[in-house]
Amino acid sequence: MKVKNYSVVLKSEPEGGYTAIVPSLPGCVTYGKTIEEAQRMVRDAIESYLFSLDKHNDEIPKGTLNSLLKEAGISREEIL
């Protein structure tokens, strides 16, 4: 399965580390203690998410960035 490019939002957490959110894949969220770890973890999360969609013959979700960020509980101001 070919993995295409996805936008990822890295959010610094108050207790340390980074949450990685893939806005175009609802529920695709992971965490890393460092930016590098969060990037590795999110690559694996995307691959697993797409594998699961393929296995269940589901389509890849589509949506606007604004609506997906809202679902993830992130304001545009937090990522700009």
Secondary structure, DSSP 8 states (H G I E B T S, - for coil): --------EEEE-TTSSEEEE-TTSTT-EEEESSHHHHHHHHHHHHHHHHHHHHHTT-------HHHHHHHHT--HHHH-
